[in-house]
Amino acid sequence: MSRLGKLLAGWTFRTATPSFEPGDVITAFVTHSDGEGVSSRIGDSVLRIEGDTEVDVETKVRLKVTSFDDQNHVGTAEIVEFLGEF
């Protein structure tokens, strides 16, 4: 392996469209609110928040992913914990 290869071994780059599995628990900010509820955008992926949606935009929450479509980068999640406002 070249020196550059050794130096870069194990490096990974973040993607603009992260994927999630049902059951994953992540920390994120509520980024959008409309007449249908609230959602959280992580990169170009969007998680629609189900259940208790009485939460303000820019509130930091812990979310449990309930479904996710890798093709369209959209899914649903429920709030596990409120962590505060930004």
C-alpha positions in Angstrom: 0.0 0.0 0.0 1.3 3.5 -0.9 2.0 6.1 1.8 -1.0 8.0 0.7 -3.1 4.9 0.9 -1.9 4.2 4.4 -2.6 7.8 5.4 -6.1 7.7 4.0 -7.0 4.2 5.3 -10.2 4.2 7.2 -11.3 7.7 6.1 -14.9 8.1 5.0 -16.8 11.0 3.7 -20.3 12.0 4.8 -23.0 11.7 2.2 -25.6 14.4 1.4 -28.3 11.7 1.6 -27.7 9.6 4.7 -29.7 6.3 5.0 -31.4 5.1 8.1 -32.9 1.8 9.3 -36.1 1.3 11.3 -35.0 1.4 15.0 -32.1 3.7 14.5 -32.0 6.5 17.1 -30.5 9.8 16.0 -30.2 13.3 17.4 -31.4 16.1 15.1 -33.1 19.4 15.0 -36.7 19.9 13.9 -36.2 21.9 10.7 -39.7 22.3 9.1 -43.3 22.9 10.1 -46.3 23.0 7.9 -50.1 22.3 8.1 -49.3 18.5 8.0 -46.8 18.4 10.9 -43.1 18.7 11.5 -40.0 17.2 10.0 -36.3 17.0 10.3 -33.9 17.4 7.4 -30.5 15.6 7.7 -28.5 16.5 4.7 -30.9 15.9 1.8 -32.8 13.2 3.7 -36.1 14.1 5.4 -37.7 12.4 8.4 -41.4 13.3 9.0 -42.0 13.3 12.7 -45.1 11.3 13.8 -47.0 11.5 17.1 -46.5 14.5 19.4 -45.9 17.3 16.9 -46.4 20.1 19.3 -42.7 21.1 18.9 -41.1 24.3 17.6 -38.7 24.5 14.7 -35.1 24.5 15.8 -35.8 22.2 18.8 -33.2 19.6 19.3 -34.7 16.1 19.6 -33.8 12.5 19.8 -35.7 10.5 17.1 -36.3 6.8 16.6 -36.7 6.0 12.9 -39.8 4.0 12.1 -39.5 3.7 8.3 -37.1 4.9 5.6 -37.1 4.8 1.8 -33.5 4.7 0.5 -34.6 5.5 -3.1 -36.3 8.8 -2.2 -34.4 9.6 1.0 -37.6 10.1 3.0 -38.9 8.4 6.1 -40.8 8.7 9.4 -39.6 8.9 13.0 -41.0 9.5 16.4 -39.7 11.7 19.2 -37.9 9.7 21.9 -36.6 12.7 23.9 -36.7 16.5 23.8 -33.2 17.9 24.2 -33.9 21.7 24.1 -34.1 24.6 21.7 -31.2 25.9 19.6 
